[in-house]
Amino acid sequence: MSGERVFRELGRSLARQRNGRVLHTSYTANGVRPQHENLIERASAIVVLTADANRNLYQNAFTKHVAMICNTQYGKSGERKEKPLIVVAVSSPYDFAMDSSISTYVCTYDFTETALMSLVNVLYGEIAPTGTLPGTIGQREKSSPSKQHWLVEAFNEERDASGLDTLIKAVSEAAPPGQRSELSGASSNSVLLRQSDVLEMHFVVRNSSTQTLYGFVSTYFFKTTGTGVIGALIVDPTRRKLDIGHSLYHRGIRSLVQREGVKRYQLGSRLPSIFLGVPSGQSAERKRLRQWFANLGCKSACPASKKTRIDKRSGNTALSRPICSMMAKNLQSWTPPDGMAKSLQSARVSFDLVYGWEHSGPVLDHIKSSNRQGLAEVYKLALSDPSACGVIRAKRPDDGAIVGTVVLYNMQSTLAEFVPAMKDVGESTGGISSPVISPSFGDFSLLLQGLILLGIRQIKQQGCDACVLDCVSHTGLTFVLPATC
């Protein structure tokens, strides 16, 4: 169409910058047509250019329609998967300046060749955009908005337990359709460990008149590993973006800094197994949370990993592999993979299942080989609850040395209270937790498969229909579990 030459050159420049493929089309007062919908469906990201949209209202309507399509995209598994959209105003800078539904907004002020080449460099991160909109007096001086500081109080179980239950329910019910909330099945009891080896201190922001909780943060100090943990940080969905989470986070960190013997800090906890780290089940929410934690000082870790560990002595941030909790269903129709039993026979180890504290000495000595936060506490809970928990041991036949262990538990166990996924299944469920393999054992993956395989068999024999395996690396064990995971 007439006047499109300059924008055709923009598309070519975008493609040349990264050898990518750019498909370009125009739009008119006819709005979003099937051709546009087809391009949006095929694209990884969309750039919409507007010029004086406040006067040419069809541009405003077209852009809002495209934004709505991008915000309502869903992945193959049904989770919401927002498609990136960038709106560029090439004339008046006010087209969408005050519209919060447009998350990424760039102004070039004109569409000369120089301006559009600069736009290409901005879109690919080669240069950082600067400047403020005309008329925004004092915007330069105000580099960052001032934070609202909330009164943060220590959690009092008698006073706040009911309010926390209500808050957890509200956050869980606010999850997007088709997506399970990490808080599903949790309650106030799920965050209270009450263990002598774990110092816990929790904080709330509340309405002192109605006793309503606006936010909650849990902190734990695991003395066995010197690890301070932010275990859960939740804010009432109707009161977000008011700096409640900011106030809670900093109060929680201050309490951990004061612990004598703390060596490192961590976001997310194996015990309680509610938030394993920065939640990453849904891409748009993951991106928002990563940026939120990055603004609080977790810059190097949050973009790459669910778990974050910060060493107190060096100030370094260590990256952990992405992890999740897996759910195996339809256990009664499950059979182990072909050849698995024969492979285990070649491992030259014997397995047994033990219950009770009398077996704690050798087991706890074994798990000291893995200095991971929460492991010792999980095993102590299991060994102290023989009616509902057991430990599978793998031993060398020649000397009887333990080379591998894993915890089994059922829905009546104390441990299940700290794994909300157990209650969220809605059917008879067993749990497998905290496998530990001795570094001296050669074939790590084979022994790990054996422990998990025997755990699933045991849970199946108990009549359970499902099994929860917590804190699993994305790269492991999927070949062992049923296809319905």
WOZIHU-V133260 format. One record per backbone hydrogen bond with DSSP energy under -1.0 kcal/mol. CO is the residue of the C=O (numbers start at 0). NH is the residue of the N-H. If there is no record, write none. Layout:
# WOZIHU-V133260
CO,NH  CO,NH
This chain:
# WOZIHU-V133260
0,3  3,7  4,8  5,9  6,10  7,11  8,12  9,13  10,14  11,15  12,16  14,19  27,30  32,36  33,37  34,38  35,39  36,40  37,41  38,42  45,85  47,87  49,89  51,54  51,55  54,56  55,58  56,60  57,61  58,62  59,63  60,64  61,65  62,66  63,67  64,68  65,69  66,70  69,82  72,80  74,77  78,74  83,45  85,47  86,105  87,49  88,107  95,98  98,101  103,86  105,88  111,115  112,116  113,117  114,118  115,119  116,120  117,121  118,122  119,123  120,125  120,126  121,124  132,135  134,136  135,138  137,141  140,142  152,203  155,159  156,160  159,163  160,164  161,165  162,166  163,167  164,168  165,169  166,170  167,171  168,172  171,174  175,178  180,183  182,185  186,189  187,190  194,197  196,222  198,220  201,154  202,216  203,152  204,213  204,214  206,210  211,206  213,235  214,204  215,233  216,202  217,230  218,200  219,228  220,198  221,225  221,226  225,262  225,263  226,221  227,265  228,219  229,267  231,217  233,215  235,238  242,246  243,247  244,248  245,249  246,250  247,251  248,252  249,253  250,254  251,255  252,256  253,257  255,258  258,261  262,311  263,227  264,309  265,229  271,273  274,268  281,285  282,286  283,287  284,288  285,289  286,290  287,291  288,292  289,293  290,294  292,297  293,296  297,301  300,303  300,304  305,277  306,319  307,266  308,317  309,264  310,314  315,310  317,308  321,473  323,471  325,468  327,466  329,332  330,333  336,339  338,342  339,343  340,344  341,345  343,346  349,394  351,392  353,390  355,358  356,359  358,362  359,363  360,364  361,365  362,366  365,368  366,369  369,371  371,374  373,377  374,378  375,379  376,380  377,381  378,382  379,383  381,384  384,387  384,388  387,409  389,407  390,353  391,405  392,351  393,402  393,403  394,349  395,399  400,395  402,437  403,393  404,435  405,391  406,432  407,389  408,430  409,412  413,416  414,417  415,418  417,272  418,421  419,423  427,464  427,465  429,467  430,408  431,469  432,406  435,404  437,440  441,443  442,446  443,447  444,448  445,449  446,450  447,451  448,452  449,453  450,454  451,455  452,456  453,457  454,458  455,459  456,460  457,461  458,463  459,462  464,330  465,429  466,327  467,431  468,325  471,323  472,475  476,479  476,480  481,484
